[in-house]
């Protein structure tokens, strides 16, 4: 195991990577603030509404699988440049061709680009970061990316017409244009260059055998987290209205602000306390908050607004403090260099399938006025995540990134052995 020394990469790399993540979080979240106006505009039924809301998430499954494999075979930098170009074209198409089929199609393509970024970006950052501060830098990148989600919620306050919908959809291009230019300046990962796989079969063979247990341990908590993460993220404005918290978009901005504060503490603590404790606490607190919300909605049709707002803020903060960040970090740190982004892509795809399931089920339940069942469903998934983490998840804080499969030696060690 080998890690690049501290100070070997300039700070602008982490901020550029964070801005690139903001592309994805804005694009993925913006449909949550537009689904209400679009539902009224096109008179969407529950199934059509849920399909539109989950189209981008479905695209991330395809994009993460394809990009992860291509990144391990041909390099990180090129895949990130192509993904930005794909997202830019899809963003423009979604704003120009505002019909249901066109928007659903462009959202799916946008999701492919987002999935590519999510699969490659964090492993890339981990390969460039110093070992002892790697977790904090990876969370910093995701924290900057969360600002895109906050901006998406804030944009909902401006939507009053079809023209506003086009503007909000197209605003993602404001992130994409500068980052597309900046991606050309990113260096290639030196760890990948040293451990570059010879062919796709080699990647598949390593994932299927020596890395399969690590892949399962990383993917299952990610799946369980995304049921609640995307269920809350996409429908947060509608959820706040259903819970009686007034303006959904304004309440969403307020609760997301609390989550950003919680994530800032994660930056400071993840390398000190470790990934595993934060993930258990985050899952557990989110399960408790959502269970209380669900039981409250079951007992009374009109829960107190301040009580609902506080519990939703706690649920979001708990995720930001733990599994929203740690599931991604643990996956990137558990797999060898030659299969890292492929494995991350598989975990991302499994997680997004959980997210699509959460969005679809919560969307159907909200549309049919079954708020309590939707909240209790997400609480159950978070509780299962806490149990699985405590049972299966190993700690990776302070350890070097694995480069070679278990039982093999890196090239330098083999070369020294041959010389003897």
Secondary structure, 3 states (H helix, E strand, C coil): CCCCCCCCCCCHHHHHHHHHHHHHHHHHHHHHHHHHHHHHHHCCCHHHHHHHHHHHHHHHHHHHHHHHHHHHHHCHHHHHHHHHHHHHHHHHHHHHCCCHHHHHHHHHHHHHHHHHHHHHHHHHHHHHCCHHHHHHHHHHHHHHHHHHHHHHHHHHHHCCCHHHHHHHHHCHHHHHHHHHHHHCCCCCCHHHHHCCCCCHHHHHHHHHCCCHHHHHHHHHHHHHHHHHHHHHHHHHHHHHHHCCCCCHHHHHHHHHHHHHHHHHHHHHHHHHHCHHHHHHHHHHHHHHHHHHHHHHHHHCCCCCHHHHHHHHHHHHHHHHHCHHHHHHHHHHHHCCHHHHHHHHHHHHHHHHHHHHHHHHHHHHHHHCCCHHHHHHHHHHHHHHHHHHHHHHCCCCCCCCCCCCCCCCCCHHHHHHHHHC
